[in-house]
């Protein structure tokens, strides 16, 4: 039995035939759509390396069955930058050394974008650490990650105020 689903991934519509309803969003992104920026870390929803945004909300794509997201709007790390212009979170990660080996970085960035988008980042480092606690970094770049989220939050808030004016 096959299943037909439609997804919008990074702004592009994909009509997909699935022959197995147990395919995870992570495996579809990596193996069928060749979007390998989303990482397979623990494959159990414990590390956050596979974090993507689905309809604006952060999820662990390794735990999400594709069939349950028919019609969803999905944003992966590949869809964050606008051409050569980095997203403010990406730029802040570079400016604050928010990564070392880089394996967790795509998931960290997606989680940070989601946290800011949810309005939960604020300006309290502890609140950011708590909000990002589902994303693990084996290199322990947490101080840089926290500073990057703080800076990106400030820049996005300033840009929002300029756009509203």
Long-range contacts (C-beta under 8 A, 24 or more apart in sequence): 3-67, 5-66, 5-67, 5-69, 5-70, 5-71, 6-70, 6-71, 7-66, 7-69, 7-70, 7-71, 7-72, 7-73, 7-74, 8-72, 8-73, 8-74, 9-33, 9-35, 9-74, 9-75, 9-76, 9-79, 10-35, 10-74, 10-75, 10-76, 10-78, 10-79, 11-79, 16-66, 18-66, 18-67, 21-65, 21-67, 22-65, 23-65, 23-66, 23-67, 24-61, 24-62, 24-63, 24-64, 24-65, 24-66, 25-52, 25-54, 25-59, 25-61, 25-62, 25-64, 25-65, 25-66, 25-69, 25-74, 26-50, 26-61, 26-62, 26-64, 28-66, 29-61, 29-74, 29-76, 35-76, 35-78, 37-76, 37-77, 37-78, 37-106, 38-76, 38-77, 38-106, 38-107, 38-110, 39-103, 39-104, 39-106, 39-107, 41-103, 41-104, 41-107, 41-136, 46-136, 47-104, 47-107, 47-135, 47-136, 48-104, 48-107, 48-108, 48-111, 48-134, 48-135, 48-136, 49-103, 49-104, 49-106, 49-107, 49-135, 49-136, 50-107, 51-106, 51-107, 51-108, 51-110, 51-111, 51-114, 51-134, 51-135, 52-76, 52-77, 52-110, 53-110, 53-113, 53-114, 53-117, 56-114, 56-117, 57-114, 57-118, 58-110, 58-111, 58-114, 58-115, 58-118, 58-134, 60-134, 75-110, 75-113, 76-106, 76-110, 77-106, 77-109, 77-110, 80-109, 80-110, 80-113, 87-113, 88-151, 88-152, 88-155, 88-156, 88-159, 89-113, 89-116, 89-148, 89-149, 89-152, 91-152, 92-147, 92-148, 92-149, 92-151, 92-152, 92-155, 93-144, 93-145, 93-148, 95-148, 95-151, 96-144, 96-145, 96-147, 96-148, 96-151, 97-141, 97-144, 98-141, 98-144, 98-145, 98-147, 98-148, 99-137, 99-139, 99-141, 99-144, 99-145, 100-137, 100-139, 100-141, 101-138, 101-139, 103-138, 104-135, 104-136, 104-137, 104-138, 104-139, 107-135, 108-132, 108-135, 108-137, 108-145, 111-135, 112-145, 112-148, 112-149, 112-152, 115-149, 116-149, 116-152, 116-153, 116-156, 121-149, 121-150, 121-153, 122-153, 123-150, 123-153, 123-154, 125-150
